[in-house]
Amino acid sequence: MHLNAASSLLPVNTTLAVLLVVLLLAAIAAVALFHLSPDVPTHRARQVLLAGVRAALQLAAVSAVITKVVGSGLATVAFLILMLGVAVWTAGRRLTPDRSWWLALWPIALSVLPVVSLLLLTGLVPLKGIVLIPVTGIFIGGALTATVLSGRRALDELGLRHGEFEAGLALGLSDRDARMEIARPAASDALLPGLDQTRTVGLVTLPGAFVGMLLGGASPTAAGAVQLFVLVALMAIQAVAVACTVELVARGHLHRPKDGRR
């Protein structure tokens, strides 16, 4: 019964395929018509198209191999490392085109690994790929978003307010402290999406973990408890990710070329 409920939520058929294409084209049209790009070379509409196509191809590939991956401990570890690597690459290249992009590893790893380790040590999450992969994926995705948003805001502010940075140095502040005064307030905005999602859960949206557990046969109480844990864990992860990112920017480790290219 629960399997039928899950499959009836979004049946995989021609109608779904057509609707996906229509929605993707609508997103591309909105971006193009309203010029939703920071500059002409960005070609954000093309990025939307490529993101949609990549998502379809990647999900098809994952769907084809996931049963084999979750059945092997070694394959599960390899898949988790791949997820982390892709997240670091994506976040790093969103922040800077220079060689410091790989430092995005630290805010993502240092925020996600302790939480996943605690879940495994306490037995709340079993050491099984079918559970570990999606849970870790949710956390990595949250850390990725927080790292990108905080890093971009911090680096943008430092570029725009370089004169204030120089003034801070003239007042006797260290390089790190002068950058921190500018970067930290702007970067803290990266916490807002997670805060809003947690504050409005159940009133505005019913997140995926909650709906998925209901469709899988769990009671509403159990589904709510799991969703609450996910949301609180994500807030902790994103707070650590933002703090690490700001620290890397303030210390000058994570930076952009002097010409400001993104």
N, C-alpha and C positions, 0 to 999 in steps of 0.2 A: 504493500500500500504506500509506504513511504517512498519507495523507488518510483512508483507511478506519479506521486506528487512532485517529486523532484524533476522528473522528465517532462511533466506537463507545465512546469513553470516557464520554461523556454524550450519548446520542442525544436530539435535540430532538423530543420527542413528547408525547403526552397524559400518559404516566406521569411524565415529568419535571415537567410543569406541576403535576400533583396533588401530587407530593412537595414541590415548592417551597412550595405553599400550606400543606401540613401542617407543614413545618419553620418557616415564618413564624408560624403560629398557635401552635406549641409555644414559640417564643421569646417571643411576646406573653404567653402564659399563664404562663410561668415568671417573667417580670418582674412581672406583675400579682399572682400568687399570693404571691410572696415579697417584694412591696413593694420592688423594687430601684430605688428612686428616692431622691434626697437629701431630697426634701420632696414634699408632696402636689401643689402646683401644677406640678411638673415633668412629670407624666404621662408617665413613661418608656415605658410600654407603648404609648401612642399614637405616641411617637417611633419605636419599633421598627417599628410598622405602616407609618408614613409613609416610613421609610427603605427598607423592603422594596419598597413600591410605587414610590417614586421611582427606586430602583435598576433596577427592571424597565423603567420608562418611559425612563429615560436610556440604558440599554444598548440598548434597541430603537431609539431615535433614532440613537445612535452607529453601530449596526450598519447602519442604512439609509444613512448619509451618509459613512461612513469611507472607502469606495473613492473617492469624489469628492474628499474632503479630502486624502488622501495623494497624489493625482495632481497637486496644485497647490502650488507653494512658498508663495504668498501665503495660501492657505487653511490650509496647515499652520501657518504662523506665527500666524494668527488663532486657530486651535484651541488652540495652546500658550498663547497669552495668555489665552484663555478658561479653560483649565485652571488657570492661575496665579491668575486673578481669583477663581474659585470657591473655590480652596484658601484664599486670603487671607480671603475673606468667611466661610467656614466656621470657620476657626481663630479669627479675630478675634471673631466673635459667640459662640464658645464661651468666650472669655476674659472679655469685658466687654460690657455693653450700651451703654457710652458711646462717644463719638466717637474714642477712642483705638484702637478695634478695627482700623483700617486699618494700624496699625503692624505687624501680623502679616505684612505684606508683606516686611519686612526680613529676619527670620530665614528665611523660606521662599526668597526670591529670592537672598539672599547665600550660602545653603548650596547651592542647586541649580545656579544659573547657572555658577559656576566649574567644576563637575564636567562639566556638559554641554558647556561650551566646550572643555575639555581633550579630551573624547572626539571632538569635531568636528575640533579642530586636529590631533590625532594620527592621525586617520583611522580610529580604532577603531569609530566609528559614522558611517556615511555620511550625507550630507545628503539623506536621503530620508524622507518622512513616515511610511512604513510601518514604519521602524525608529525614527525620532526620537520619534514620538508615544508609543509604549508605554514606551520607555526613560525619557523625561522624566516620563511619568506615574508610573512606579514611584518615581522620586526625589522628585517633588512630594508624593506620598502619604506617603513616609517623613518628609519635612520637616514636613508638616501634622501628623502624629501627634506628633512630638517637640515641636513648638511648642505644641500644645494641652496635652499632658501636663505639660510643664515650666511653662508659663504658669499653668495652673490650680493646680498644686502651689505655685508661688511666691506667687501672689496669696492663696491660701487660708492659707498659713503666715503671711503678713504680717498678714492679718486676725485670725488667732487669737492671734498673739504680738506684738500692737502694743505691749504693755508692754515687751517686750524691745527693740523698736526705740527706744522712748523712753529706755530705760536706756543703749543704745548712744550715743545723742545726748548724754546726760548725761556719758558718759565721754569725750566729745570726738570721737567718730567723725562723719564727714560723713553726710549723709542717704543718699548712695549706698552708703557702706561699711556703715552700720548695716542698711540693707535687704539688702545682699548677704550679710551674715553669716547672715541668717535664710532668705533665698530660695534661695541656691545649693545647700545640702545637700538640701533638699526637691526642687528642680527636677532634680537629677541623677538621680533615680529614673526620669525619662523615658527614660534610655538603656537601662534594663534589658530592655525587649522586644526591641530590636535586638541587644543582647548575647546574650540567651538564644537568639534565632533563629540567630545565627551560631555559637554554641557547640554547638548541637544539630543543625545541618544535617547531613543524611545519616543521623543516628542516630534522630531523632524524626520529622522531616518531610523531604520532598523538595519544595522550593519551586517556584513556578510557572514561573520561567524555565528551570529544569532540566528539568522535565517537558515544557514546551512545545517546547524544542529537541529532546528525544528524539523526541517525536511528529512533529516537522518533519523528522526524518531525520539529525540531527547525531549524532556519536559521543558516547558517555558522557564521554569526556575533554574534548571541546569544550564539552559542556553543563555539566560541572562547573566548567571554567575561567570560563565566562560567569557562572554562578551565584555563584562565589567573588568575581568582580569586583563584581557587584551588591551582595552582602552587605557587602563592605569599603567600597564607595562609600557605601552607606546609613549605615554607622557614622560615616563622616566627615561626611556631610551632617547627620545627626541631632546629632552633637556640636557642629557649628557652629550649628545651629538652636537648640539648648538654650542655648549660650553667648550668642547674640544676644538670645534671649528674656529670659534672666535679667538681662542688662545693661539692657534696656529697662525691666524692672520695677524694678531697683535704682535707676535714674536717675529713676524716677517718671513716665516717658513713657507706659508701658503700665500702666493702673490701672483700678480699679473705682470706681463712685460710693461715697460715704461710707456709704450705707445697706447696701452689700455685695451689692446685687442682682446676679444672674448672668443 
